[in-house]
């Protein structure tokens, strides 16, 4: 079983395929290394593609200590994976929780990134203090639900959230696969991840100063049915100097698997433009 050791010794399961410039895929809260199969199959024809399960997600380790889960630790796990696989620079593609992590990699270590993609980014992030407290309360409730009810019962509820309905009704077969894989996760891992990473991470608005200095080519992708992530995605576009925004119609939160053809086409354009040094070619030199 291919694994690398993170800085604290936590073992992370990964898979890789293909040759060429590297692409690291960072999954969402309800996903794992398998989430990216449509992208692994497509991009491994021309790129070295790596997918992995984050800590708390089998077959990676599920640390029992809550202190071993945080946004900074998730960011450092990506860098540890790149170091272990001797990848100097990569396109870092993140979805939802993984999109936040991809942004943090780009902010801290821009020299390690060819590009960053933030898909479905923004859940729990708002400049409104009252709404922020409501989102934190929801995150705490979700973490407690996984701890108390177990993975099968909690996963069934979590999979049926409003932002998953587009996938559920457009692609019942794809939704069933998503829900089945979610139910195979670790309840403890989900509880720790929600209570110590998602609940405590800074909002996009709290990261504004750093985002204004973001230098890596950034692609933002959001579905127009993914209501909790629309405002954050627009905020990223307006804040990050290197950002491009793509909104997919009739699409919910599961963008990479719900609309893989459109998502892959957008990534392919990003990869080609950045590697040719043309991502910002539309802007005059004086800008």
N, C-alpha and C positions, 0 to 999 in steps of 0.2 A: 504494500500500500504506500504510494508516494506521499511523503509528509516532510515538512520542514519544521524547525523549532523556532518559535518567536523569541523575543528578547527575554521573556520570563520562563522560557522552557515549554510553553504551551505548544502542542503539536497541531499543525494545520495541514489538513488534507488538500491536495491540489491535483489537477490534471492539466496537461499541456499537449498541444498539437500544432503542427505546421512549422514553417521556417519563414524568416523575414523580420521586419520590424515588429517589436513586441506589443501585445495588447493584454492588459490585465483587467479582468472582469470582476467587479465587486458587487455581490448580490444584495437584495433587499431584506428587510426583517422577516418576511414570509417566504424567502427563497433559500437556496443553497447553491452549491456548485453546479447542479443540474439545470438551474434556471436559464443558464446561458447557452444551452445546447443549440438553438437556432443560430446563434452568433458563432459558436465554436466551429460548427460545420461549415459555415459560409466563409469566415475570415481566415481559417487555418489553411485555406488554399494559397494565400499570399502573405500570411503573417504568422509569427510565433504567438499563439494564443494560450493564455493561462487562466483557468478558472479555479476557484478554491472555496471551501466552506469556512466561514469565519468562526472564531472561537465561540463555543456554545452551540455549534451546529455539527452533529455527527456527520461523517466520520472524523471530523476534527475533535479535539479535546473539549470537554465541557467543564471548565474550572468551577469548583464549588465556592471559592472565595469571591464575593461580590466585588472586591477591590481589583480584581483582574479583568474588569470590564469597564471601558470608558471610550469616549471619542478619540482621545489621544492614543490609547492603546490600539484601537481599530486602525487608525492611521499608521502607526508604527508597524502593525502586522503586514500591511501592504509593502512597506519598505523592506521588512525582514524577508518577505517572500521574494522580492526582486533581488535582494542581496544574495540569498541562498541559491537562486537560479542564475546568478551572474548576469542579471539584466540591468544595464546601465540606465537606459531610458525606455519609457513605454507610453503608449496611449492608455490612460487610466479611465476605464468606463465604469461608472457607478449608477446603480438604480436605487432610488429612494434612500434608505439608510446608507446604502453604499455610495450614493451620490454625494451625501454630506462628507463621507470619508474621502472620496475622490477629491473634493474641493479642498479638504484639509491637507492632503498630499500635495496638491498644487500650490497651496499657500506656503507650506513649510519648505518643500523641496522642489521648487519649479524646475531646477536643472535636471531632475529625474523624469520629467514629464514631456513627452512629445505633444500631447494634448490631454484635455480632460473633458469627459462627458458627464453631465448631471441630468439624469432622466428621472422624472417623477420626484423632483426635489422640493421640499417645503413643508411636509407634514409636521404639525406642531410648532411652526415658525410663524410669528405674527408680531407686529409692533404694538398691538393693542394689549395692554397689561391685563385687562379682564379676560380677554379671549385666551391669552397665554396661560393664565392660571387654570382656565377651563381645560385647555389641552394637556397641561401637566397632570391635572386630576384624572383625565381620561387615560393618559399613559400609565399612571399609577394603578388605576383600576384594571387595565389590560395586563400589566405585569402580575398583579395579584390573581387575576383570573387563570393565567397559565399555571401559576404555582399551586392554586387550590383545586382546580378542576381537572388537571392532567392534559396531556397534549391532544388527545382525540377530541374531547368535548370542546376545549378552548380553540383548537384549530378550526373546527367546524363553524364556530361563531365568528372568528376573526376573518376567515375566508369569505364570509357572506357580507362584508362591509359594503357600504354604498359605493365606494370607489372601485369595487370589484364587479359591480353589476354589468358593466359593459362587456367584459370578458365572459361572464356567466351566460349572457343571453346571445351574444354574437357567436361564441365558440364554446358550446357546452362540453365538447370533448377536451378542449384545452383547459377549460376551467376545472373539469374533473381531475385532470392530471395535476394541476396546480394544487388543488385541495388535498389530493392524496399525498403528494410529496410533503406538504406542510404538516400533515398529521403524522409523518414519520420522524419529525424533529424531536428535540428534547424540551420538555416543559420547563425544566430548570434553566436550560440555556436561554429560552425565550424570556423567562421571568427576569433573569439577571441582565439580559441585554436591554430589555425595556426599562427596567428600573434604574440602571446605572449608566447606560449609554444614551438612549433616546430621551429619557426624562431629563437628564442633566446636561445634555449638549447645548451649546449656545445657539440662539436663533440666527437666521441669516442676517437680520437687522443688527444684531449685536456684533456680527462679523463685518459690518459695512466698511470700516476703515481698511481692514486687510483685503477685502474684496476689491476695493478701489485700486489697490496696488497689484492686483492679480495680473500676471504677465503671460500665462500659458494660454494658448488657444482653447476656448471653452465653447462647447456645444451644449445648449440646454434643450431638453425635449420634454414636453408635457402633453398629456391628453386633455381635450377640452371637457371631458367628463370627470376629470380628476380634480374636483373642486378644492380639496385642502392644499393642493400643490400649485395652483394657477398663480396666485398672488406672489408666492415666493419665487416662481420661475420668472415672472415679469420683473420682479425686483432685481434678480440676478442680471437679467438683460440690461436693465437701466444702470446697474452699478459697476459691473465688470467691464473694463475697456475692451477686452478681447472676445466678448460674448456674442454668440449668435443664438437666436431662439427659434425653435420649431414647435408649433402646436398642431397636434394630430386630431382631426375631427372624429367625433363619435368614438373616442377612445378613453378608457379609464386608466387606472394606476399601473396595470401590468403591461406597460408600453412595449418592452422588448419582445415579449412572447405573444401579446395580443395582436400587434401589427409588425411582425418580424421583417417583412419585405421592405416596408417604408423605413423602419428603424435602421435596418442594415444599409439601405441606400444612403441615409443621412450620415451614418458612420463612415461609409466608404468615401463620401465626398470630403468629410472632415479629415480623414487620414491622408488622402491624396493631396489636399490643399495645404495641410500643415507640413507634410514632408517635402513639398515643393516650395515652401516658404511663401505661399499665396493665400493663406487664410484671411489676411487683412488687406488683400489686394484691391478691394473696392474703396478703400480709404485713401485720400490724397496723402502724399508724403508729408505734407506740412502738419497733418493731423497726428 
